[in-house]
Amino acid sequence: MPDIHDWKPSHNPWAVALTVTLATFMEVLDTSIANVALPHMAGSLGASQDEATWVLTSYLVASAIILPISGWLATRFGRKRFYMTCVVIFTVCSLLCGLAQTLPILILARVLQGIGGGGLAPSEQAILADSFPVSKRGQAFAVYGMAVVVAPAIGPTLGGWITDNFNWHWIFFINIPIGILSLFLSNRMVEDPPYLMEQRATIMKDKPKVDFTGLGLVAVGVGCLEFVLDKGQEKDWFGDSMITTFFLIAVFLLVFFVFWEWRHPDPIVDLKLLKNRNFGTAVFLQFILGIVLFSTTVLIPQFLQTLLGYTAERSGMVLSPGGLLMMVLMPVAGILVAKMDARLLVSIGYTLTALMLFNLTHLSLDVSFAQITLWRALQVIGLPFVFIPISTLNYVGVPRNKSNQISSFSNFARNLGGSMGTAMLTTFLTRTSQTHQSALAANTGNSMAYNAYIDRTKSALMALGQGADQAKQAAVGHAYTQMVRQASMLSYMNAFWLLSAIIACLIPLPFIMRKPPPRVKAPIEAAAH
């Protein structure tokens, strides 16, 4: 067997990169497409809008459970075998989702689809880390970044187009040919490096006991936490007994999980990796990246649809140019990370992101399609220069045989950040909108401008034939509607300001990480020294 230090994949590593990116892009794209089609699903399946949201929640919970343990599963069963199994499960369950004629069947299929989809992105990142030398790893992660960062940006547009021109079943059917192609190429292109095969051979020989306690703790704990984050705002958070119960269960199980895994000789999730300065910092930065990426992808379409009356497809078109811009910048970031200090690149990315998020505080109810599209495109230009260097710095000083754990942990952090950021910002919007509404209402009684607006509107309605009392009531109602829109507008401005401030505080943080040696040809263990 060749030495693991000299191992190279049998096929061109770029062919391997494109192969594994195909399935990951399909999975991430499918998640954002499904968001757009929810109203259509509810209508055709005879379900309410609230019931239909379980189509999203069930997938997110199942995916969140698999993410943190995917590294352990890949090591124990073989990474290639695990990855291809995930592709098969995701593809078959996509067919079941498309064929579903009732909501319970669709939700069950989505749970199984989430189990398959959750293992794809971490496996791809680990495969890329092993297939490329350290000096080219940034460029490889640029391909990976196109899947996990760009897909959510173009998903709403594609989902809106498919739903409007065909029906919601096709958002699942389109996965089938892609999944079959991915499975065929993965079987030919992907291979496990010698160190992984040695690890698995040792496991098969020694047959260590499976940590079922840790497995159960992380599965139930993370599942409960994801449920709380997804349903919290809808259920009024801790005002609802079910949310409170699930939150307490999640906290208890996850705290016990940390204690249990830290002391276990063969843990499901190797939490001691967080003691590594680079990896611990990178996990935190991935968490923040998830907050910014996913929350802004939700906030902007929500603003456009609720306040400006955009359709789902048109609001998705606002996001798409930003996604295309990231596709262009990802390879640029991949090249730069090999030529300059990766920590500096992260700080530059955070600086750009903070400035462009602050720029979005200039939103107004009169903003044009072209203007908001430009602002959104500018808002994402810094993200490639954050994502690629962080993905590279992840591995500095960490043993190569832990690459599966690294990829699963970092992906879990980013997805958890996305769920937590979206939940917190949705609540923030609701609460601040109420506050602004109260403040605006308090100033209407003695406001000359308000009284003049009521008089003008009343006169215009009376000129159209309405009686004086009816016209006044209609004028007050119209003024109230405008006040609610203004209050909501102010809350969105506050949300973007808050995100900008959080990112600005993180600009110096990357410099506490170790700088990776340039042009390293040795294995990753040598990169730590």
BADRENTOR-753781 format. One line per 10 residues: number of its first residue (from 1); for each residue x, y, z of C-alpha. Coordinates in steps of 0.05 Angstrom, whole numbers. Example, Ala and Ser with C-alpha at 12.3 -4.5 7.8 and 13.67 -1.06 7.14 Angstrom:
! BADRENTOR-753781
1	246/-90/156 | 273/-21/143 $
This chain:
! BADRENTOR-753781
1	0/0/0 | 29/69/-18 | 50/116/36 | -6/163/56 | 41/222/50 | 52/208/-25 | -19/188/-42 | -55/222/-99 | -123/205/-129 | -122/161/-190 $
11	-163/210/-230 | -153/284/-242 | -171/318/-176 | -212/371/-213 | -255/316/-243 | -265/289/-172 | -283/360/-148 | -336/370/-202 | -364/301/-189 | -376/310/-115 $
21	-399/382/-123 | -456/358/-169 | -495/322/-114 | -481/375/-61 | -505/431/-107 | -568/390/-121 | -582/381/-47 | -570/454/-26 | -610/479/-86 | -668/433/-70 $
31	-673/462/1 | -681/534/-23 | -727/514/-81 | -776/479/-33 | -785/544/6 | -817/578/-54 | -864/521/-70 | -896/515/-1 | -962/552/-18 | -971/508/-80 $
41	-959/445/-39 | -1009/467/13 | -1062/481/-39 | -1054/416/-79 | -1050/372/-17 | -1109/403/19 | -1065/428/77 | -1060/494/113 | -998/538/105 | -976/521/176 $
51	-982/447/163 | -943/454/98 | -884/484/135 | -871/415/163 | -844/398/93 | -786/445/110 | -781/430/184 | -778/355/175 | -721/361/125 | -681/410/167 $
61	-687/368/230 | -665/304/195 | -608/339/160 | -585/373/225 | -583/305/261 | -538/274/207 | -490/332/199 | -451/326/265 | -445/250/260 | -429/245/186 $
71	-354/247/200 | -359/187/246 | -404/149/196 | -356/163/139 | -296/137/179 | -332/75/203 | -365/53/138 | -317/83/88 | -324/153/61 | -339/134/-11 $
81	-390/82/10 | -423/132/58 | -424/187/5 | -454/143/-49 | -506/117/1 | -526/189/16 | -534/202/-59 | -577/140/-67 | -622/158/-8 | -630/230/-30 $
91	-646/211/-102 | -696/156/-86 | -730/200/-34 | -734/257/-84 | -775/210/-128 | -819/193/-68 | -829/267/-53 | -850/281/-124 | -899/224/-125 | -929/240/-57 $
101	-1004/253/-59 | -1015/267/15 | -979/312/64 | -959/257/114 | -927/216/58 | -890/278/33 | -865/295/103 | -840/223/114 | -804/225/47 | -773/292/66 $
111	-747/262/132 | -712/206/93 | -688/256/41 | -657/298/96 | -620/238/124 | -588/228/56 | -577/301/40 | -545/318/107 | -484/276/94 | -467/303/24 $
121	-434/370/38 | -388/346/95 | -366/286/54 | -351/330/-6 | -308/378/35 | -268/320/65 | -259/288/-4 | -232/354/-32 | -185/363/27 | -154/296/14 $
131	-153/300/-62 | -115/366/-67 | -48/388/-39 | -50/444/13 | -27/496/-38 | -86/482/-84 | -138/469/-30 | -166/540/-34 | -182/532/-108 | -215/465/-94 $
141	-258/495/-39 | -279/549/-89 | -315/494/-127 | -346/469/-62 | -366/540/-45 | -406/546/-108 | -450/490/-83 | -462/511/-10 | -461/587/-20 | -486/601/-90 $
151	-543/550/-92 | -585/584/-38 | -581/649/-77 | -607/622/-144 | -655/571/-114 | -715/618/-104 | -713/641/-177 | -709/571/-205 | -761/546/-156 | -809/601/-174 $
161	-800/588/-248 | -811/513/-242 | -872/521/-197 | -904/574/-241 | -891/538/-307 | -899/465/-286 | -919/444/-215 | -886/433/-148 | -874/359/-161 | -819/377/-211 $
171	-776/411/-159 | -763/340/-134 | -764/303/-201 | -706/345/-229 | -661/313/-176 | -669/244/-205 | -625/249/-268 | -574/291/-231 | -572/239/-175 | -563/181/-224 $
181	-507/218/-260 | -473/236/-194 | -477/163/-171 | -446/138/-236 | -389/189/-234 | -376/180/-160 | -368/105/-169 | -315/117/-222 | -279/179/-195 | -282/178/-119 $
191	-235/135/-77 | -215/131/-5 | -142/148/11 | -98/96/44 | -102/126/114 | -178/120/113 | -175/48/90 | -125/34/145 | -171/67/196 | -230/26/172 $
201	-189/-38/172 | -169/-25/244 | -242/-13/263 | -264/-77/229 | -209/-116/264 | -217/-87/334 | -293/-79/328 | -298/-24/381 | -365/-15/414 | -409/37/382 $
211	-422/97/426 | -498/89/424 | -506/137/482 | -470/193/446 | -507/177/382 | -575/181/416 | -557/244/454 | -534/283/392 | -591/258/349 | -648/276/397 $
221	-613/339/424 | -598/369/356 | -667/348/329 | -702/383/387 | -658/445/379 | -672/450/304 | -747/443/318 | -744/500/368 | -707/545/320 | -753/530/262 $
231	-820/534/299 | -803/583/355 | -827/648/324 | -889/615/296 | -907/588/365 | -888/652/403 | -826/620/431 | -829/606/506 | -901/628/509 | -916/559/480 $
241	-908/499/526 | -885/453/470 | -828/499/449 | -807/507/522 | -807/432/532 | -766/418/469 | -717/473/487 | -705/445/557 | -697/375/528 | -647/401/477 $
251	-606/439/529 | -603/380/577 | -585/329/524 | -533/371/490 | -498/391/555 | -497/318/575 | -472/301/505 | -412/348/512 | -394/318/579 | -402/247/553 $
261	-364/255/488 | -307/293/521 | -292/233/564 | -307/178/514 | -247/141/482 | -281/134/414 | -330/192/409 | -383/201/356 | -363/275/351 | -291/291/371 $
271	-303/354/411 | -230/358/433 | -214/383/363 | -242/450/385 | -181/458/430 | -142/470/365 | -138/545/358 | -149/546/283 | -205/497/282 | -242/525/342 $
281	-239/596/313 | -258/571/243 | -319/535/271 | -342/600/303 | -330/639/239 | -368/586/200 | -426/596/249 | -426/671/236 | -420/660/161 | -483/616/165 $
291	-520/672/201 | -503/724/148 | -512/679/87 | -578/646/105 | -611/704/142 | -599/754/86 | -624/703/35 | -688/701/75 | -693/775/95 | -688/807/26 $
301	-742/764/-9 | -786/771/52 | -780/847/49 | -794/848/-25 | -855/802/-21 | -888/830/42 | -876/904/33 | -866/915/-42 | -913/860/-68 | -861/822/-108 $
311	-876/751/-131 | -832/694/-107 | -800/689/-176 | -787/763/-182 | -757/768/-112 | -713/709/-130 | -689/747/-190 | -663/800/-143 | -618/748/-110 | -594/713/-173 $
321	-544/765/-197 | -510/762/-129 | -506/687/-136 | -474/694/-205 | -425/745/-178 | -404/696/-123 | -393/643/-176 | -344/690/-210 | -309/710/-145 | -302/641/-115 $
331	-245/620/-161 | -212/689/-150 | -214/677/-75 | -187/607/-86 | -127/635/-124 | -114/691/-74 | -115/645/-13 | -53/610/-41 | -17/677/-53 | -32/718/9 $
341	-46/711/83 | -112/674/89 | -126/711/155 | -120/778/120 | -166/754/65 | -219/736/117 | -214/804/149 | -221/838/81 | -282/795/67 | -313/814/133 $
351	-298/888/122 | -332/887/54 | -392/848/82 | -401/896/140 | -399/957/95 | -448/928/45 | -496/905/99 | -494/975/127 | -510/1000/57 | -575/960/60 $
361	-598/1005/118 | -615/1056/63 | -672/1012/39 | -739/1047/28 | -809/1030/5 | -793/1065/-60 | -731/1026/-77 | -728/1003/-150 | -716/932/-175 | -649/953/-205 $
371	-626/987/-141 | -642/930/-93 | -611/880/-142 | -547/921/-143 | -545/928/-67 | -556/853/-58 | -500/838/-108 | -453/885/-70 | -474/853/-4 | -447/784/-24 $
381	-380/805/-56 | -343/794/10 | -370/725/25 | -323/685/-22 | -264/718/13 | -291/693/79 | -314/624/59 | -253/599/21 | -199/621/71 | -239/595/131 $
391	-248/527/96 | -172/525/85 | -153/548/155 | -199/494/183 | -146/441/171 | -83/476/196 | -53/437/254 | -105/382/253 | -84/310/239 | -103/285/170 $
401	-142/226/197 | -191/276/228 | -212/307/161 | -280/274/163 | -294/302/233 | -269/371/211 | -315/375/151 | -377/350/188 | -365/397/247 | -354/459/204 $
411	-415/445/160 | -457/433/222 | -434/500/251 | -452/537/187 | -521/505/182 | -535/516/256 | -515/589/246 | -564/594/188 | -621/565/228 | -606/606/291 $
421	-594/670/252 | -658/664/212 | -699/648/275 | -669/706/316 | -675/757/260 | -747/737/245 | -763/748/318 | -723/813/318 | -763/838/259 | -830/823/293 $
431	-811/854/359 | -778/917/331 | -836/927/282 | -884/928/341 | -840/978/377 | -835/1024/317 | -910/1018/305 | -924/1039/377 | -876/1098/370 | -908/1121/305 $
441	-978/1113/332 | -961/1155/393 | -943/1214/348 | -1005/1214/304 | -1054/1248/351 | -1020/1317/350 | -986/1310/283 | -1005/1364/234 | -977/1322/177 | -1020/1263/197 $
451	-1083/1304/203 | -1069/1337/136 | -1059/1268/104 | -1126/1244/133 | -1162/1306/107 | -1132/1299/37 | -1149/1225/32 | -1219/1237/59 | -1231/1292/8 | -1206/1248/-49 $
461	-1252/1191/-28 | -1312/1237/-20 | -1298/1262/-91 | -1306/1190/-113 | -1375/1187/-83 | -1364/1161/-12 | -1400/1191/48 | -1362/1234/98 | -1361/1181/154 | -1343/1124/107 $
471	-1289/1166/74 | -1258/1184/142 | -1257/1112/165 | -1225/1090/99 | -1174/1147/105 | -1155/1125/176 | -1150/1052/153 | -1105/1072/96 | -1061/1113/143 | -1056/1053/190 $
481	-1035/1008/133 | -981/1057/114 | -958/1063/186 | -951/987/191 | -910/986/127 | -865/1042/153 | -855/1006/219 | -837/942/182 | -790/981/138 | -754/1009/199 $
491	-748/940/229 | -713/914/166 | -665/973/169 | -650/956/242 | -638/883/224 | -586/900/171 | -553/950/218 | -548/895/271 | -517/845/222 | -468/898/199 $
501	-447/913/270 | -437/839/287 | -393/828/226 | -352/891/239 | -335/865/309 | -306/801/277 | -257/836/230 | -195/827/275 | -214/757/299 | -181/716/243 $
511	-112/739/265 | -114/696/327 | -109/636/280 | -43/605/257 | -21/624/188 | -14/563/142 | 55/555/110 | 55/575/36 | 66/524/-19 | 68/464/27 $
521	79/398/-8 | 82/356/55 | 21/325/87 | -26/363/131 | 9/339/194 | 71/375/171 | 30/437/157 | 19/445/232 | 93/456/246 $
